[in-house]
Amino acid sequence: MQAEYDSISKEKSKTATELAYAEVISYNRKNLERELQNESRQHNRQQGKTKRREEEI
């Protein structure tokens, strides 16, 4: 009975670790997407400012 309990406990720990990895990967993916969108918006704003300056000249 103890051996079975140990085996289940070990499997539970492994599953918890894998779940934590999956959660971190999911968070990192969403964070990367957010950062890329921010960079894109910033780049577009910068181009808009440059274009307006050129039009003023």
Secondary structure as UniProt FT lines:
FT   HELIX           2..56
//
